[in-house]
Amino acid sequence: MTTLTAPPLDPPQRVLLGPGPSDVPARVLQAMAAPTIGHLDPEYLRVMDNMRGLLRQVFRTKNELTVAMPGTGSSGMETSVANLIEPGDEMIVCVNGVFGTRMTDVAGRCGAAVHVIEAPWGETFEPDVLAKALAEHPKTKVVGIVHAETSTGAHQPLVEISKLVDDAGALLLVDAVTSLGGVELEVVGWKIVACCSGTQMCLSCPPGLAPVTFSPAAFVVVRDRKTKVQSWYLDLSMIAQYWGESRVYHHTAPINMSYALYEALRIVVEEGLETRQARHLENHRALRAGLEALGLSYIPSRSLPNLNAVHVPDGVDDAIVRKRLLQEHGIEIGAGLGPFKGKAWRIGLMGASSTRRNVTAVLAALETIMGDLGAPLDRGAAQATAARANATEAQ
């Protein structure tokens, strides 16, 4: 029998400026390398308790049911939908990109009668559109919406939306995978009953866990279900017993990923949410000024500060630019999805990736590559404009 061999693992060092994952601080990587212990070891249980406290601070809530689910951000979305929805329940889902579409699919698989309201990709929802849908479907149990649509960089305002949902007696479910830890998110203040996120975006932790938080009212819905949650693995009525005082075994927790999230959350809290949000906004303004100096226009009318989606200029090959950025500069940015495939770049400034140095680096690299491809641009203008934007913001 032939023995197969494989080369040693040697991933390159990249600057991660795409739509996720983001750069991971050395402290977080070091935490992952700590000794693996049992998932019921008293020391690990203390890590879980402390991590839960940190998650509550970042979510801005005191919800008892605040946990880190195994899996990436989509696991958090599926956890939220699957636990709130029973077969036949009515759910309104707001779709303006890939992840609203994904939520619709998940809800349908859980047996929901799904009512979809749509906005063009890159746009956000105005309250009157949802108000009309709620009036047309008065038995709606859950309204699902994406706070930060990763596929388009659109930043959805939630204050008026949350009031409409609450007044209608429905439950507001928010996908905050790309917003948690990077932009303002008030779970209690905005009456969000279920909120899900992921570790790999603004928290700057490797992908692998999905923080979720459920309000007391949402947990009552889970507790009083007439049918079992579609997914055994994501059933919060059982997960809560593992995270609670009884510590009832449910699954073998991802020990070392928990270490990583714990340390990543410590970094977020040390910096302070307001300071962190201000850093994301400041670097976004500098990047935006530089990109617009290169002749690039933004897709969303309401843009996320941590994910910048821009149109690829006419005559410029999207794939060639991204390939050269990666090969020559070690910088990763994201391609467009759906109707923007081949027509957009998504440039992330999330968590540890949101730095002035990264803003300067990606602008310089784009300027060089686009200039080589014959794009009309003013050499040096992008970096100079970004620097002015930074200086103005600092005053």
Disulfide bonds with the S-S distance in Angstrom:
none
